[in-house]
Amino acid sequence: MTEPTPRTRGSDRTREAIVETALRLFRERGYEATTMRAIAAEAGVSVGNAYYYFASKEVLVQAYYDRAQAEHEAACEKLLATEHRFAARLAGVLREWVRVSEPYHEFAVKFFKHAAEPSNPLNPFSAESSPARDASIAIYRRVVEGSSDRMDSELRAELPELLWLMSMGVVLFWVHDESEGCRRTHRFIELTVPLVDRLVGLSHLPGLRGVARDFIAGVHELRE
């Protein structure tokens, strides 16, 4: 492995300083009111240097997505290495997402209207968001693949993406959750995970296997 040079280390520090500054200003001033010029000034770099690292504010938010995703992966590592029950794995991963995202809750509330626009590159379903989306789906793939629970084989293959879609529902609930410590979001997870666990657990039974296959076929059709 090539050792980082002083130049690359300095470049990484500059990039990190810009990201840190942007996230702080997004939280303090809001996404719309924060300009690249303001970010550059607060970070102590030139505007041209800021644009060298990040072509736009949208790219900075993508950097936030990547950072949040990395933090979530690290937070889930112990759980996924030691727990093998599907429900506990899923609930734990969702709870860890809420925990690591808590510092950005106020920012997310202000920012969500932009991310919710179908044509916005910050939309979690956009092509620009695909790296963070794929990394998130990979976590739910680990949830499924490391589970000792029985489930329909075809459903097992499709489940990671379906669980990611479920997590988007948790995100939406969390954005609008004003309870202390996002207590209502944690309760939402407690209520929904057992339902998903029950449906997944029943999917291998002969009488319900056909229903699971019909559902999967519908998912495939909607993707086309």
Secondary structure, 3 states (H helix, E strand, C coil): CCCCCHHHHHHHHHHHHHHHHHHHHHHHHCCCCCCHHHHHHHHCCCHHHHHHHCCCHHHHHHHHHHHHHHHHHHHHHHHHHHCCCHHHHHHHHHHHHHHHHHHHHHHHHHHHHHHCCCCCCCCCCCCCCHHHHHHHHHHHHHHHHCCCCCCCHHHHHHHHHHHHHHHHHHHHHHHCCCCHHHHHHHHHHHHHHHHHHHHHHHCCCHHHHHHHHHHHHHHHHHHC
